[in-house]
Amino acid sequence: MTKKKLQANSLWLLVMIIGFVVINLLVYVGVIDSFIENMLVTIGINIILATGLNLIIGFSGQFSLGHAGFMAIGAYATGIILQTVPTVGGFIGSIIVGIVIAIIAAIIVGVPTLRLSGDYLAIATMGAAEIIRVVINNMKITNGAAGLFNIPQFATWPVVYALVCVTTIVIVNFAHSRAGRAIQAIRDDEIAAEAVGVNPTKWKLAAFVLGAATAAIGGSLHASYIQTIAPSDFGIMNSIALLIIVVLGGVGSMTGTFLAAIVLGVLDTVLQSFGTLRMVIYAVALIVIMVFKPSGLLGRYEFSFARVLNRHKKEDAA
Amino acid sequence: MSSLLQVEHVSKIFGGLKAVEDVSLHVEEGELVALIGPNGAGKTTLFNALTGVSPATEGTVTFNGVSLDKKKPYQVAKMGIARTFQNIRLFHQLSVRENLQAAMTHRYKEDFVSSILRLPTFTKKEALVNGWTDEILAKLDLSAVGDTITANLPYGTQRRVEIARAVASDPKLIFLDEPAAGMNPEETADLTALIRRLQSEFGLTVVLIEHDMSLVMNLAERIYVLEHGKLIAEGTPAEIQNNDAVITAYLGGGVHA
C-alpha cells in the first residue's frame, strides 16, 4: 500500500521534472518563442487560479464568484512592494504579504457570507470582489484607476511552473485528507455532515481561505509577469473566465481543470489571428462542449498513477 | 439522575403550533427504546430538538450528565449522539468508505502542514482511520461495497450505510429515524438483526422511531407513545399493546380491541 503510494508519488515527481526539462529544452532550441511562452505562463497562472476555485466550488460546494477579488489583492501586494523593493526577496515577500491579506479578507468575507448557499452566495461573493476592486480603485497607494506600471518582472516561466506544482500539490493533498472528506461531506449534505460531528462553518471557511490564498499567488504572478495592472483587470468577467475553466474541465476534477486551462489557453492563442471572429469561435466552442459534455470535459474523473499501477498489477496477475 | 439521556419538560413550538408539548423521558445506558405514534405526532421534531437541529423552545435535555442546551448539532454529535434520517441523507457523491471516514473527522486530529507534506504522522493517522473503517465495514457486512459511490447502491444497502456512518462517529447513543421505512420483509428482518447487534456488539444505546409494529414489538425494551406532541403512554411492548389510550390514538375512539 505505502510502497505503491511511494511509486505513484515518484511518478508524479518524474512527470513534473520531465515537463520542466522538456519545456526548458524547447525554449533553448527555439521551438517555444516568446509568443508561446506567454501562452504557457498564462495557462500556468490560470491553473493556479482555477484549481483554487475548483476547491471552493467543486469540493466544498460553495458557489463563489469572487475569485478575481482575491487575485487583485495578490497582484497589488506584489505590484506595490516590487516597485519599492525590486529584488527577488521583495518578490517572495510580496507573495507572502498577498497571501496573508487575502486570507484575512477571505475570513472577513467568508464568515458572514458562507451561511448563504447557491445563487445567494454567488451574488454575495461577487459583491465582495467588487468592494475589493472599488477600494483599490480609490486608494492612493494603488494609483487609483490608472493602476501600476513597470512592475519588475520576476515571474518568469520557471517560477510560474514551480508554483503551479506547489499549489496543485497543496490543494490536491488538502482535498485528500481529513479536511477534504469533511468539506466534501458538507457539499453533499450539510445537515448529515453536522450530524456526524463536522463543523460546517469551520470547514467551509477553511476551503474558502485556501482557495483565496492560491488566488493571491496567481495574482502576484500575473502582476509580476504582465508588469502592468489596473483595477479593471480584476472585474466580474475575470471571475467568470475562471469559473468557465472550472465548469468546462468538470466541477470537482482537478485533472479537468488542468485540461480545460490548457485547451482554453491554446484556443485563445490560436484564435488570435482570427481577429474579431475570435470571441465568436471561442463562444461556439464553449457551447458545443457544454451541449455534448454537460458535466465538463472530465466530469468528476481524476487521473491517478496509483490506480494505473493497481490496474497493471491486476492484469499481470490475470 | 443517572440516566444516559434525560429529557425534561421539552416543548417545541412553531408559531401557534405546539409540535411537541411538555415531553419528559429518560433513556438508560444500553437500553433499546422505541418512540412510536401516528403520523404528525412530533416524533421527528422531538429527535431534531434532542440533536440540536432545531432546538427545543422549552425544557432541558441532559446527556451523560451534560446539558445539551444551545449545543450545535456537530457539538451534540461530538458528545456521542449519532442519528440517521427519515429520508436517507448520505454523502451521495462519495464512496461508502469516504462516507464512514467523513463521520470520523472529530475522532482524530490532523494538522494542515503534515497532511499537505504527507508527513509520517499523516500516514500513521490515515492508517488508523483506514483500520477503523475496515473494521466497521466488516462488522456490518459492507466490505464488498466499500468503494462504491453511495448514490449507486440499492435502497436497503443505503439504509445500512447510513447506520454504519452513524456508528463510525463513535457514539454512545444512536437515534434511528424510521430505519425500516420502504423496506421489504426480508430487509426488515436483516435490519432487526442489525439493530440488535448495535446494542449487543457495539454496546450502543438505541432510540428508534418506527411505524413497523412487528419490528418495534420485537426489538424494544421500552416504548414511548406520542400523540399530538404529548406523551400518552410509556411501558413495555406488552403494556403498550393493551393500553387503551394508545389503541384510541391509532384506531380512533370507541374501538375496543
Interface residues (C-beta under 8 A of the other chain):
Chain A: T2 N9 I169 V170 N173 F174 S177 R178 A179 R181 A182 Q184 A185 R187 D188 D189 I191 A192 A193 E194 A195 V196 G197 V198 N199 P200 G252 R300
Chain B: T51 V53 K72 P73 Y74 A77 K78 A82 R83 F85 R89 L90 F91 H92 Q93 L94 E98 N99 Q101 A102 A103 T105 H106 Y108 E110 F112 S115 I116 L117 R118 F122 T123 K125 E126 V129 R165 A166 A168 S169
